[in-house]
Amino acid sequence: MGIERNGSRPSAAMARRSFLELAGATALALPASGGARGTTPSTRSKDPNMERTGNDVETVAPALKKYAEGPLHDLWKRPGLTPRDRSMVTLAALIARNQATELPHHLNLALDNGVKPREISEVITHLAFYSGWGNAMAAAAAAKEAFAGRKIGADQLPPASPALLPLDKKAEADRAARVEEQVGKVAPGVVQYTTDVLFRDLWLRPDLAPRDRSLATVSALIASGQVAQVPYHLNRAMENGLTQEQAGEAITHLAFYAGWPNVFSALPVAKEVFEKRRK
């Protein structure tokens, strides 16, 4: 918990109110449910690379089209990570890097690959805290269009205030104590929000499995170059059920969607996590 100083401690209710506004963002102005209920296939190709490999790319960078139709196409067929998980990793990377141009195609591809609308909504909400509010709002706008095109109604999105998953009180107390010791005197407000909003609310929301929430978090951190945060969250991901093979394959996938430098910066960190967990 954060340190209260002269009554200036931010209200947890205020923090949660802002959080809930974003949690319902993708429900705004969506059509009422009915009809296809989100099962209508996208009119776009299921090939993840086709949207920019036509004449618009070929007339500018023919080699880019070659690589898109070769190694990038093959990437999505690699074993070790399902197409659904690859879509989750890709969405997290695009949101973290605020690459809204690519989002419409990959939102539709994610739905085709079995990511549920409520899971997409939760990824967007979650990444508001891990990649910034503006990035999440841009993603919500793109998701609104994708959902409307498939007649996905608000009833297919998570409620703003669901019954939360059980809290591991011991693990959370240990985490909170470490954060308080490290930065409590520097930014008590950050400590408070981290406890009250992130780890006692956001991480306990039930419409995104803890393993998938961790996968999105690690992907976003690597995609945005935040390698200092990777050890804690990669360990948490593996505790939540992500295997080492899946983690390694997610990092491989991110090389294409976040760039080789970001991935090579993360590799030594991931290696250290894997080695320590084997001891």
Buried (B, 14 or more C-beta within 10 A) or exposed (E): BBEEEEEEBBEBEEBBEEBBEBBBBBBEEBEEBEEEBBEEEBEBBEBBBBBBBEEEBBEEEEEBBBBBBEEBBEBBEEEBBEBBBBBBBBBBBBBBBBBBEBBBBBBBBBBBBEBBBBBBBBBBBBBBBBBBEEBBEBBBBBBBEBBEBBBBBBBBBBBBEEEEEEBEEEEBEEBBEEBBEEBBEEEBBBBBBBBBBBBBBBBBBBBBBBBBBBBBBBBBBBBBBBBEBBBBBBBBBBBBEBEBEBBBBBBBBBBBBBBEEBBEBBBEBBEEBBEEEEE
